[in-house]
Amino acid sequence: MSNKDFVLDAQSREEVGKGASRRLRRDSGLVPAIVYGSSKKPQMISIKHKELVKHLDHEAFYSHIISLNVDGTAQDVILKDLQRHPAKAQILHADFLRVSKTKKITTRVPLHFINESSSKGVKMQGGLVSHSLTELEINCLPGDLPEFIEVDLADVEIGHIVHISDLTLPQGVESVALIHGADHDLPVATINKPKGASEDTHSEEESEE
């Protein structure tokens, strides 16, 4: 888990709709957002664009508990969704989900792949790493939420597929896919033989003869 604490200030807003959101972004430099969950009514809020972007520079912000202060009242949330402008470096909208320390949540966390270049399949066998997943959907209590999950490829050889079930998850953290059964044990990464490798080897053998 990350040791960094994230605090985000927000203000409640009453005007809704596309026109109101455009004015909010254009005239005030604010991002329209919504906070919902925990059996409470959804609340429309706005956040300073600069402050939100500053936090988004930290990978942990996407999978960490955030203290969201709305009009001075703090509540624990996680970032659930983010809409970006397709052509500009601009955040268009954000969704935040309220969380309870005693209730499990379902969210996605990034996968960090380590020892790729030094793995058996790459360093000793000349293979190429292919990633099938870059994040994992998990279920856990907010206090057990990891910043990321490591995928260690050190001992992976060519042709071997790393599945979700091969990952070492932190205590208290479950894979949502595996909760649904072994049929949902998706591939995470594999080390493939480079294209043309077998043909090149065959040609070399023929030339030696």
C-alpha positions as CSV (number, residue, x, y, z in Angstrom):
1,M,0.0,0.0,0.0
2,S,1.1,3.5,-0.6
3,N,2.1,5.7,2.3
4,K,1.0,8.8,0.5
5,D,-2.2,10.5,1.7
6,F,-4.3,12.3,-0.9
7,V,-6.5,15.2,0.1
8,L,-8.7,16.9,-2.5
9,D,-10.9,20.0,-2.0
10,A,-14.2,20.3,-3.8
11,Q,-17.3,22.5,-3.8
12,S,-20.9,21.4,-4.2
13,R,-22.7,22.6,-7.3
14,E,-26.3,22.9,-8.3
15,E,-26.2,23.6,-12.0
16,V,-26.1,20.4,-14.1
17,G,-26.1,19.5,-17.8
18,K,-23.6,19.8,-20.6
19,G,-24.0,23.6,-20.9
20,A,-23.3,24.2,-17.2
21,S,-20.4,21.8,-17.3
22,R,-18.8,23.6,-20.3
23,R,-19.2,27.0,-18.5
24,L,-17.7,25.6,-15.4
25,R,-14.6,24.4,-17.3
26,R,-14.3,27.4,-19.5
27,D,-15.0,30.3,-17.1
28,S,-13.8,28.9,-13.7
29,G,-11.1,26.4,-14.5
30,L,-13.1,23.8,-12.6
31,V,-13.8,20.1,-13.3
32,P,-17.4,18.9,-12.9
33,A,-17.6,15.7,-10.9
34,I,-19.9,13.5,-8.9
35,V,-19.5,11.5,-5.7
36,Y,-21.8,8.6,-4.9
37,G,-22.2,5.4,-3.0
38,S,-22.5,4.2,0.7
39,S,-26.3,4.4,0.5
40,K,-26.2,8.2,0.2
41,K,-27.6,10.5,-2.5
42,P,-25.2,11.3,-5.3
43,Q,-23.7,14.8,-5.0
44,M,-22.6,17.0,-7.8
45,I,-19.3,18.7,-7.1
46,S,-16.6,20.7,-8.8
47,I,-12.8,20.5,-8.3
48,K,-10.0,22.9,-9.4
49,H,-8.5,21.5,-12.6
50,K,-4.9,22.3,-11.6
51,E,-5.3,20.5,-8.2
52,L,-6.8,17.4,-9.8
53,V,-4.1,17.2,-12.5
54,K,-1.4,17.6,-9.8
55,H,-2.7,14.5,-8.0
56,L,-3.1,12.6,-11.3
57,D,0.7,12.7,-11.8
58,H,0.9,10.1,-9.0
59,E,0.0,6.6,-10.1
60,A,-1.2,5.8,-6.6
61,F,-4.0,8.3,-6.8
62,Y,-5.9,6.0,-9.2
63,S,-6.0,3.2,-6.7
64,H,-5.8,4.9,-3.3
65,I,-8.2,6.2,-0.7
66,I,-8.7,9.9,-1.2
67,S,-9.9,12.3,1.5
68,L,-12.4,14.4,-0.4
69,N,-13.4,17.7,1.3
70,V,-16.7,18.9,0.0
71,D,-17.5,22.3,1.4
72,G,-15.3,21.5,4.4
73,T,-16.8,18.1,5.1
74,A,-14.3,15.2,4.6
75,Q,-15.3,11.8,3.2
76,D,-13.2,8.8,2.1
77,V,-13.5,8.0,-1.6
78,I,-11.7,6.4,-4.5
79,L,-11.5,7.6,-8.1
80,K,-13.9,5.5,-10.1
81,D,-13.9,7.1,-13.5
82,L,-12.2,9.8,-15.4
83,Q,-13.1,11.5,-18.7
84,R,-10.3,13.2,-20.6
85,H,-10.6,15.5,-23.6
86,P,-9.6,13.5,-26.8
87,A,-7.3,16.3,-28.1
88,K,-6.4,18.5,-25.2
89,A,-4.6,18.0,-21.9
90,Q,-7.9,18.6,-20.1
91,I,-10.0,16.6,-17.6
92,L,-13.7,16.8,-18.5
93,H,-15.3,14.9,-15.7
94,A,-14.5,12.7,-12.7
95,D,-16.5,10.1,-10.7
96,F,-15.7,9.3,-7.0
97,L,-17.1,6.4,-5.0
98,R,-17.6,6.7,-1.3
99,V,-16.0,3.9,0.7
100,S,-16.4,2.5,4.2
101,K,-13.5,1.1,6.2
102,T,-15.6,-2.0,7.0
103,K,-17.1,-2.7,3.6
104,K,-15.2,-4.3,0.8
105,I,-14.8,-2.5,-2.5
106,T,-14.2,-3.6,-6.1
107,T,-11.7,-1.6,-8.1
108,R,-8.8,-1.9,-10.6
109,V,-5.1,-1.6,-9.7
110,P,-2.1,-1.4,-12.1
111,L,0.2,-4.3,-12.7
112,H,3.9,-3.7,-12.4
113,F,6.1,-6.1,-14.4
114,I,9.5,-6.7,-12.9
115,N,12.6,-8.7,-14.1
116,E,11.5,-8.7,-17.7
117,S,14.9,-8.2,-19.4
118,S,16.6,-10.5,-16.9
119,S,14.0,-13.3,-17.1
120,K,15.1,-16.7,-18.4
121,G,12.9,-16.5,-21.5
122,V,14.4,-13.1,-22.5
123,K,18.0,-13.1,-21.4
124,M,18.8,-16.8,-22.0
125,Q,16.4,-17.8,-24.7
126,G,15.9,-14.5,-26.7
127,G,12.2,-14.3,-26.2
128,L,9.9,-11.3,-26.3
129,V,7.5,-10.4,-23.4
130,S,3.8,-9.8,-24.3
131,H,1.4,-8.3,-21.8
132,S,-2.2,-9.5,-21.9
133,L,-3.3,-7.4,-18.9
134,T,-2.0,-4.1,-17.5
135,E,-4.4,-3.9,-14.5
136,L,-6.3,-6.2,-12.3
137,E,-9.8,-6.0,-10.9
138,I,-9.7,-6.8,-7.2
139,N,-11.9,-7.0,-4.1
140,C,-10.8,-5.9,-0.7
141,L,-11.3,-3.6,2.3
142,P,-10.2,0.0,1.7
143,G,-7.4,-0.4,4.2
144,D,-6.0,-3.3,2.2
145,L,-6.1,-1.6,-1.1
146,P,-2.6,-2.0,-2.8
147,E,-1.1,0.8,-4.9
148,F,-0.1,-1.9,-7.5
149,I,0.5,-5.6,-7.9
150,E,3.9,-7.0,-9.0
151,V,4.2,-9.6,-11.7
152,D,7.7,-11.2,-11.4
153,L,8.9,-12.7,-14.7
154,A,12.3,-13.7,-13.5
155,D,11.7,-17.5,-13.9
156,V,9.4,-17.4,-16.9
157,E,10.7,-19.3,-19.9
158,I,9.7,-19.0,-23.6
159,G,6.2,-20.4,-24.2
160,H,5.1,-20.1,-20.6
161,I,2.0,-18.2,-19.8
162,V,1.6,-16.3,-16.5
163,H,-2.1,-16.4,-15.3
164,I,-3.9,-14.5,-12.7
165,S,-3.7,-17.5,-10.3
166,D,0.2,-17.2,-10.6
167,L,0.2,-13.8,-9.0
168,T,1.0,-13.2,-5.4
169,L,-1.7,-10.9,-4.0
170,P,-1.4,-9.0,-0.7
171,Q,-3.2,-10.4,2.3
172,G,-6.9,-9.6,2.2
173,V,-6.9,-8.9,-1.5
174,E,-8.9,-11.2,-3.9
175,S,-9.0,-11.3,-7.7
176,V,-12.5,-10.7,-8.9
177,A,-12.0,-12.9,-11.9
178,L,-10.9,-15.9,-9.7
179,I,-13.9,-15.3,-7.4
180,H,-16.0,-16.3,-10.5
181,G,-14.1,-19.6,-10.9
182,A,-11.1,-21.2,-12.6
183,D,-12.6,-20.6,-16.0
184,H,-11.9,-16.9,-15.5
185,D,-8.2,-17.4,-14.8
186,L,-7.0,-15.0,-17.6
187,P,-3.5,-14.8,-19.0
188,V,-1.5,-11.9,-17.7
189,A,1.8,-12.2,-19.7
190,T,3.8,-14.6,-21.8
191,I,7.2,-14.8,-23.3
192,N,7.0,-15.6,-27.0
193,K,9.6,-16.9,-29.4
194,P,10.6,-14.1,-31.9
195,K,9.0,-14.4,-35.3
196,G,11.1,-16.3,-37.7
197,A,13.3,-17.8,-35.0
198,S,12.5,-21.4,-35.9
199,E,12.9,-20.7,-39.6
200,D,16.3,-19.0,-39.1
201,T,17.5,-21.9,-37.0
202,H,16.4,-24.4,-39.6
203,S,18.2,-22.4,-42.4
204,E,21.4,-22.4,-40.3
205,E,21.3,-26.1,-39.9
206,E,20.9,-26.6,-43.6
207,S,23.8,-24.4,-44.5
208,E,26.0,-26.3,-42.0
209,E,25.2,-29.5,-43.8
